[in-house]
Amino acid sequence: MSKPPRLTLPSDARAYRLPTARGEFAVHEAGEPVRGTALLVPGFTGSKEDFNGLLEPLAAHGYRVVAVDGRGQHETPGPREESAYALDELAQDVLAQTAALDGGPVHLVGHSLGGLIARAAVLRDAAPFASLTLMSSGPAAIAEEQRERTKLLVAALEVMREDMAGVWTAMRSYDPEDAVPDTPELAEFLRDRWMATVPEQLIATGRVLVSEPDRVAELSGVDLPKLVLSGEVDYAWPVPLMDDMTRRLGARRVVVPGAEHSPNAENPQVTADALAAFWGAADTR
């Protein structure tokens, strides 16, 4: 899971609820659209806070940046029905969020699962977007080892969806023994985020992660600037797999040093600089 590098918002950022044609979504926003607007979509078990480290540097580059909680995710409510979280439903949410920003073509960034959602939104309708960034997100389902872990988690949630605290305890018991301990504040946030997320959202999106087909050929036919950005190591989609996806897409490629699956949290300044450089090139295309 992504662990935000900071839990407090920059002084010039704000939290609010974005009204759209498909309901309200909790968002964090920073910056003015001097050079454009960007929408950041988080991954599985994640939230808008995963992008806290990007808000200030991207705003400094002249972009209005909006990070969102998807439906049923953290501070955005959602129904207790798995069908509400089908990939196409989440893609339509992204299109509604983009329309609500009302700032011209939007640079769309999807992290991990968010990349699959962003891809589905672009394939449904690319017109509202200025570019697409797939951040630590691959061509199809996650790697085999991670598929097995995710299947176990989905199975546990199916049985224990009314005991999210119990599932959380069991899930964290699989953390590596040599992992750096979370601060008390971060540990509390991560648990609270988990408890606030609708279990049916996790069940449905977990199934997406283990079953999504390869849609790279379809995406390569979309006339939109594309960036594949990742850390140097990735447990969900191996880096060579993302390298190959980049070639198939004809996309730009950035590998962020010192980062793994969450470059947005693990090296936000370099990630922000890379995004701004890509968006600038896309805007002058």
Buried (B, 14 or more C-beta within 10 A) or exposed (E): BBBBBBEEBBEEBEEEEBEBEBBBBBBBBBBEBEBBBBBBBBBBBBBBBBBBBBBBBBBBBBBBBBBBBBBBBBBBBBEEEBEBBBBEBBBBBBBBBBEBBEBEBBBBBBBBBBBBBBBBBBBEEBEBBBBBBBBBBBBBBBBEEBBEBBBBBBEBBEEBBEBBEEBBEBBBEEEEEEEEEBEEEBEEBBBEBBEBBBBBBBBBBBBBBBEBEEBBEEBEEBEBBBBBBBBBEBEBBBBEBBBBBBEBBEBBBBBBEEBBBBBBBBBBEBBBBBBBBBBBEBBEE
